[in-house]
Amino acid sequence: MATPETFVDLGFARVDTDRRRRCGIPEVVFAEGKTPEEVLAIGRTILANDPVLLITRASAAHYEMFAAEVPTARWHPRARCITAEAQPLPKMTGTVGVVCAGTSDLPVAEEAAITLDIFGNRVERVTDVGVAGLHRLLAERERLEACNVLIVVAGMEGALPSVVAGLVSKPVIAVPTSIGYGASFGGVAALLGMLTSCGSGVTVVNIDNGFGAAYAATQINRLLHTASAVRSAES
């Protein structure tokens, strides 16, 4: 049973101030559908209790009101994210790769990259390596294999995660995007293609959910970071 100290009731939102203790990551604000005033109040509450803040699916209007009170806030327009860091989280060992099929997929890929960065991951971006020009991907294989986890973002038919999974020994988190012509059905074609991937070990998140992929990758990377620290302490 939650106690009053584990959340702050703002009337329109109950802000979880205990999330970082339970889950290792502070609560994140999903700005879409919220007014700038609501986002400011929620963000202010999180920053009063946690060293970092991430606001996803934000608009310029959200940022303008937020930055007026929190001058250190940063606006990431392509990712549609706002970040603020009173004290950056320590960087974990190891790298998470964000692999983007095409330039049109970059908004989703950047949402993943910004999320990874603020949560203490080192990020390796590999852009425009879709299957229409497979040689571009093959040229990056060593960089991909050097990462602990790979987030692979693709629209259209969504084939890229399957190809990547067949090239590397690392976990692959696939993100379908809503990019594509009519029969892509707003990302459903890519989603179904990724769910039926012949590449072993491909995990799939929802359409355009770069944040969700980055959250999962952070958890995997943290496990590897902790295991590495334990081995170092024992040696």
Stockholm file with secondary structure:
# STOCKHOLM 1.0

chainA/1-235         MATPETFVDLGFARVDTDRRRRCGIPEVVFAEGKTPEEVLAIGRTILANDPVLLITRASAAHYEMFAAEVPTARWHPRARCITAEAQPLPKMTGTVGVVCAGTSDLPVAEEAAITLDIFGNRVERVTDVGVAGLHRLLAERERLEACNVLIVVAGMEGALPSVVAGLVSKPVIAVPTSIGYGASFGGVAALLGMLTSCGSGVTVVNIDNGFGAAYAATQINRLLHTASAVRSAES
#=GR chainA/1-235 SS CCCGGGEEECSSCEEETTHHHHHSSCCCEECTTSCHHHHHHHHHHHHTTCSEEEEESCCHHHHHHHHHHCTTCEEETTTTEEEEESSCCCCCSSEEEEEESSGGGHHHHHHHHHHHHHTTCEEEEEESCCGGGHHHHHTTHHHHHTSSEEEEEECTTCCHHHHHHTTCSSCEEEEECSCSSGGGGGGHHHHHHHHTCSSTTEEECCTTCHHHHHHHHHHHHHHHHHHHHHHHHHC
#=GC SS_cons         CCCGGGEEECSSCEEETTHHHHHSSCCCEECTTSCHHHHHHHHHHHHTTCSEEEEESCCHHHHHHHHHHCTTCEEETTTTEEEEESSCCCCCSSEEEEEESSGGGHHHHHHHHHHHHHTTCEEEEEESCCGGGHHHHHTTHHHHHTSSEEEEEECTTCCHHHHHHTTCSSCEEEEECSCSSGGGGGGHHHHHHHHTCSSTTEEECCTTCHHHHHHHHHHHHHHHHHHHHHHHHHC
//
